[in-house]
Amino acid sequence: MTHILIVYGTTDGHTRKVAQVLAEHFRAHLCSVDLLDAAGPYRRLSPESYDGVIVAASVHIGDYQRAVNRWVRKHTALLGAMPTAFVSVSLGVLEPGIKPRQELLRIMRRFLDRCGWRPTITKMVAGALPWTRYGWLKRLMMKRIVAKAGVGIDTSRDYEYTDWDDLRNFARDFARLTSERPAEVEMGVTV
């Protein structure tokens, strides 16, 4: 049985949901999965006994969660010896044109360079707007940010933009990648 670790960092909770959907998919396909909040009490868990690791984090103010950064830096050597993936969650994925995508790639590369990690694959995923959970200041800031993407600014409701079918396809491909060690599958955006 393939044993997968999913480490995530979240600010508003959506990246946790992304990690949970990935875990559900793996479990439905008879993989063993552990979920780890990089900022949680089990953050010291080592990836050494797993067949593959997925790290998911969301972009906020041009960077990812510090706890994810610390976890990856601590385990870079082990991550380099197995199939790994980095899932970047951001509303910037929704912005039209090439410049927003280039900016997201720059943010991802900077993060990966700082950590010294080269994941086997990377994946960009659209995030969510939980307007009803934002305070007035964050709501004001987010309105300015999302106006560029042309997405929902009705602050009386929440929006999810994640393509769940695409995420499940990614999970299927990653499961195949972990069972085919050494990896010979090409997927995603390689950084």
Salt bridges, closest charged atoms under 4 A:
ASP12 OD2 - LYS138 NZ 2.89
ASP34 OD2 - HIS3 NE2 3.36
ASP51 OD1 - ARG181 NH1 3.99
ASP63 OD1 - ARG114 NH2 2.89
GLU103 OE2 - ARG106 NH2 2.45
ASP113 OD1 - ARG118 NH2 2.44
GLU160 OE2 - LYS17 NZ 2.53
ASP165 OD1 - ARG168 NH1 3.67
ASP166 OD2 - LYS123 NZ 2.57
ASP173 OD1 - ARG172 NH2 2.97
ASP173 OD1 - ARG176 NH2 2.67
